[in-house]
Amino acid sequence: MKLAKLIVSLAGITAPALSASHPGNSLRMTIRVLDQANLPANRIQKMERYVETTLAAVQVDVKWIDCATNVTACQPLRGPNEFWLRILAQTPPAINGRTDLVGFTQFGDTPEDRIQCLNIFYPMVEQFSESERADSHQVLGAAVVHEIGHLYLGRNREAHSPTGIMCGVWLHREFELLSIGELNFTQEQGARIRAAMSAASGL
């Protein structure tokens, strides 16, 4: 890793504002939030708005379920395009003597259960936020969006791109683009995500 390896998956980022809404064209994903880091409510809300704005650019809506305040809603089996987000309080294990992993994606054991859970190590969010002078809710949102990308685009080589939100290694350039809202999915990635969501919903 050269400066900051943002996400490695096991299995943007504020997007430009849409010029018009897309009624009837948007797909929806549901995210069940498990905040094990006990973040302030306003930080979670800012992260959620950040993720929503990014996904809106590829015509995807987001429904959030806070499992701390709405336990009942998190008990049923997940529906299509519904998955868990765990915000972890611990740091990741060191890899080759370095600790630079911000998050990872867990896939289901079968194709039918493919979309399952994404995990973010919040201490690493804070570390990169400080070193890159970026807002922590932006870095957290970026990490979440990147892992959502893996849920629908596949594991590392299937999903990673040389630039943009799905870049596998984030350097200072990526954090600068993130801070000005120019780190996003490509059109091709957006189309693939929508196709995968449509297939998961049986559309």
C-alpha positions in Angstrom: 0.0 0.0 0.0 1.3 3.4 -1.0 -0.6 5.7 1.4 -4.1 4.5 2.3 -5.6 1.2 1.4 -9.3 2.0 2.0 -11.1 -1.3 1.6 -10.3 -4.9 0.9 -13.3 -7.1 0.3 -13.3 -10.8 1.3 -15.7 -12.5 -1.0 -18.2 8.5 -3.7 -17.9 10.6 -2.0 -20.7 12.9 -2.2 -22.2 12.4 -5.6 -23.2 15.3 -7.9 -26.7 16.5 -7.2 -29.3 15.1 -9.6 -30.8 17.7 -11.8 -34.2 16.0 -11.5 -35.7 13.2 -9.6 -36.3 9.9 -11.3 -39.8 8.7 -10.1 -40.5 5.2 -10.9 -37.0 4.5 -12.1 -35.2 4.2 -8.8 -34.5 0.9 -7.1 -34.3 0.6 -3.3 -32.0 -1.1 -0.9 -32.6 -1.5 2.8 -29.7 -1.3 5.2 -29.9 -2.6 8.8 -27.5 -0.6 10.9 -25.6 -2.2 13.8 -23.5 0.6 15.4 -21.2 -1.2 17.7 -18.9 1.9 17.9 -21.7 3.9 19.6 -21.3 7.0 17.4 -23.2 10.2 18.0 -26.6 10.2 16.3 -25.8 13.2 14.2 -22.7 11.5 12.8 -24.7 8.5 11.7 -27.3 10.8 10.2 -24.6 12.7 8.2 -23.2 9.4 7.0 -26.6 8.2 5.9 -27.3 11.4 3.9 -23.9 11.0 2.3 -24.6 7.5 1.2 -28.1 8.4 0.0 -26.7 11.2 -2.1 -24.1 9.0 -3.7 -26.5 6.3 -4.6 -29.1 8.7 -5.8 -26.7 9.5 -8.6 -27.1 6.0 -9.9 -30.9 6.0 -9.3 -30.8 3.9 -6.1 -32.8 4.8 -3.0 -31.9 3.8 0.5 -34.1 2.8 3.5 -32.3 2.7 6.8 -33.3 0.6 9.8 -31.6 1.4 13.2 -31.4 -1.9 14.9 -30.7 -0.3 18.3 -34.0 1.6 18.3 -36.0 -0.8 16.1 -35.1 -4.3 17.2 -38.3 -5.8 15.9 -37.7 -4.5 12.3 -34.3 -6.2 12.3 -35.6 -9.7 13.4 -37.2 -11.0 10.2 -35.2 -12.6 7.4 -33.7 -10.1 5.0 -35.6 -9.3 1.9 -34.1 -8.7 -1.6 -31.5 -6.0 -1.6 -31.5 -5.9 2.2 -28.3 -6.3 4.2 -26.5 -5.4 7.4 -24.1 -2.6 8.1 -21.9 -3.2 11.1 -19.8 -0.2 12.4 -17.1 -1.9 14.4 -15.3 -0.4 17.4 -12.2 -2.4 17.1 -9.2 -2.0 14.8 -8.5 -4.6 12.1 -5.8 -7.2 12.4 -2.4 -6.2 10.9 -1.6 -7.5 7.4 2.1 -7.8 6.6 2.8 -5.8 9.7 0.5 -2.9 8.6 -2.9 -1.9 9.7 -4.7 -0.2 6.9 -7.9 -2.1 6.4 -11.0 0.1 6.8 -13.7 -2.4 5.9 -14.7 -5.8 4.4 -17.7 -7.4 2.8 -19.3 -10.7 3.9 -21.2 -12.6 1.2 -23.8 -15.3 1.8 -22.9 -18.9 1.7 -25.1 -19.6 -1.4 -26.0 -17.6 -4.5 -29.5 -17.1 -3.1 -28.0 -15.5 0.0 -25.3 -13.6 -1.8 -25.9 -10.1 -0.3 -25.3 -10.3 3.4 -23.2 -7.8 5.4 -20.6 -5.0 5.2 -18.3 -4.1 8.0 -16.5 -0.9 8.7 -13.6 -0.5 11.3 -14.4 2.9 12.8 -11.0 3.5 14.4 -9.5 3.4 10.9 -12.1 5.9 9.7 -10.9 8.3 12.4 -7.3 7.6 11.5 -7.7 8.4 7.9 -10.0 11.3 8.6 -7.2 12.9 10.8 -4.3 12.1 8.4 -6.1 13.3 5.3 -8.0 16.2 7.0 -11.3 14.9 5.8 -14.6 14.9 7.7 -15.1 11.6 9.5 -18.7 11.2 8.2 -17.4 11.6 4.6 -14.8 8.9 5.1 -17.3 6.6 6.8 -19.8 7.2 4.1 -17.2 6.6 1.4 -16.2 3.3 3.1 -19.9 2.2 3.2 -20.5 3.1 -0.4 -17.3 1.2 -1.5 -18.5 -1.9 0.3 -22.0 -1.6 -1.1 -20.2 -1.6 -4.5 -18.6 -4.9 -3.6 -22.0 -6.4 -2.6 -23.2 -5.9 -6.2 -20.0 -5.7 -8.3 -18.2 -8.6 -6.8 -14.9 -9.2 -5.0 -11.7 -7.3 -5.4 -10.7 -7.7 -9.0 -14.3 -7.9 -10.2 -15.2 -4.6 -8.6 -12.0 -2.5 -8.3 -11.2 0.2 -10.8 -8.2 2.5 -11.4 -10.2 5.5 -10.3 -13.4 6.5 -8.6 -15.1 5.2 -5.5 -14.2 1.6 -6.4 -10.5 2.3 -6.6 -8.8 -0.4 -4.5 -6.1 1.8 -3.1 -6.9 5.3 -2.0 -4.1 7.9 -2.1 -4.3 11.6 -1.2 -5.8 12.3 -4.6 -8.9 10.1 -3.8 -9.4 11.9 -0.5 -9.2 15.3 -2.2 -11.8 14.2 -4.7 -13.9 12.8 -1.9 -13.8 16.2 -0.1 -15.2 18.1 -3.1 -17.8 15.5 -4.0 -16.1 14.1 -7.1 -15.4 10.5 -6.0 -18.3 8.5 -7.5 -19.3 5.3 -9.3 -18.8 5.3 -13.0 -21.8 5.1 -15.3 -20.8 1.5 -16.1 -20.6 0.6 -12.4 -24.0 2.3 -11.7 -25.6 0.2 -14.5 -24.1 -3.0 -13.1 -25.4 -2.2 -9.6 -28.9 -1.5 -10.9 -28.9 -4.7 -13.0 -27.8 -6.7 -10.0 -30.5 -5.1 -7.8 -33.1 -5.8 -10.4 -32.1 -9.4 -10.7 -32.1 -9.8 -6.9 -35.7 -8.4 -6.9 -36.7 -10.7 -9.7 -37.5 -7.7 -12.0 
